[in-house]
Amino acid sequence: MILRGLGDDLLTRNPAPGVWSAAQVVEHMVLGHGPYLDTIETGLDRTVRCSAEPQIRYSFCGQLLIRIVPNSTTRAPRELHPSLSPNWRQVLSDWHEQQNRLNIMLDRAIGIDLSAVKVSNRYIPIVRMNLADYFEILSLHGEHHMGQIEQRLRSNM
């Protein structure tokens, strides 16, 4: 990860008032991805392997979120806001643990029709999505915020 070996000040410096530091952005991802990973894990426990290569089909709600997430400037829900002074070493440890979990789930997902496994959205329970949506949204959310982290680190150097 791009944060290894960087000093406390660089990781925890807010580039402007009200703008999250690199460490806070990672903490936001940890807070947001945890429930998604739990849902994916539960959904994978209910699946069976396909005999043919499954096609990816996103749900209607999944398609909407997939279009919104990469360019979103919407404020995160309060429950996903990081602490003012995160313990960035713990945050990075939690992030690495989540990435390891995700890699295991990706391996488990091979040969499974992820589009057929319906799950409720963790943040809007009445919204039904599928596991393909969840994997794609996690990926896009992570890419979006990794770009923010890189930008913050460049501006802090």
N, C-alpha and C positions, 0 to 999 in steps of 0.2 A: 504494500500500500504506500502511496505517496507521502504519508505522514511519518513513516519510520525515520528515526534519527533527527527529527526536527526538534528545536528547543521549545520549552514551555511557552515562552513569550510569543513565538511565531504562531503556535497552534491556538492560543487562547486570546490573542489580540482581536478585538472587534474592529473591522475596517472603518466603521462609522457608527455613530450612535443608533441603536436599534437594529443593527445588522449583526447577525450571528457570526461568531468566530468559526474557524475551520473545525475545532473540537465540538462546538455546539451543533454544527451541521451534521457531523457524524452521530452525535447523540440523538438528534432528531431522526436520523435514519434508523438507529437502533430502536427507538421508541415506536416508530411507524412500521418497521419490518417485522418486529417480533410477533404481533398478532397475525400478520399475513402468513408467516412461517408456520405458526400453530395451526391455522386453517388448512394450509397446504398439507401438512403432516397428517391431520385428521382425514382430509379428503383422500390422500394416497392410501390410507389404511382401508378404504372402502373400494379399492379398484381391483381390476383384474387385467392381465396382459391381453393385448389384441393379437390376433393371428396375422393381420395385415398391418402395414404402416399406417397409423392413424393420421387423419387430416386435422389441422388446427382450425377451429372455428371459434371465434370470439363471440360472446353473448352481446346482446344489444347494449346493456349497461357497460360491459367491458370495453366495447368499441368506443363508447363515449369517453370513458376514463383514459383509455389508451391515447386518444386524440388530445386530451386536455393535459395530462401529466407532463409531457416533455416541455411544454411552454408555459406552464402554470406560474402565475404571479400571485395566486390566491394565498392568503395567509393560512398557515397550518392550523388545525384545531388546537385549542389550548392544551389538551392532553398530550399533544405531540411536540409541545415547545420544550426545548432543552432547559436545563438549569442555568442560572446566571454564571456560575463558575464550575463547569463540569470537571470531574476527576478524569482528565483525558486519557490517562493510562488505563483506567477501568473501562472507559468508553471504547477505546481501541480494542481492548481484550474482548469486550462484549460483541463488538463488530466482527472481529475475527471468528468468534464462536458462532455467530449467526451465519457467516459466510461458509463455515464448515458444514453447518446444518443444511444450508441451501445446496451445497455441492452433493451431499448425500441424497437429498430429495430429488435433485436433477437426475442422479443415477437411477434412483427408484422409478422415476417417471418415464424412462425409456420404454417404448413399446406400449404405453398406456394411452387410451383415448382421453386426454385431459379435458377435452371439450364436453365429454359426456358426464363428467363428475360435477354436479351442481353443489354450490356452497353459498351461504349467506355472506354478504359483505360485512366485515367486522365493524365498520364505522356507520353503516346504514343497513341494519339487519333486514329490512324489508326488500332490499335489493338482492336479487339472485344473480350469481355469476358462476363461472366455471374455473377449473384449475388452470386452464390455458390463460385466462384473463389474469389470474393472480400472478403467475410466473412472468408474464409480459409487463404488468404494472410494476412489479418489484424491480425488474430490469430497467425500465424507463425511469423510475423514481431514483434508483441508484445512479444511473448515468447523469441525470439532471443535477443531482447534488454533488457528484464527483466533479462536475464542471464548475460548480460554485466554489468548492474547496480549492481547486487549482487556481481559480481566479483570485480568491482571498489570499492564498499563499504568495502569489506573484505580487499582489498589491502591498503585502506586508514586508516584502524583502527589500 
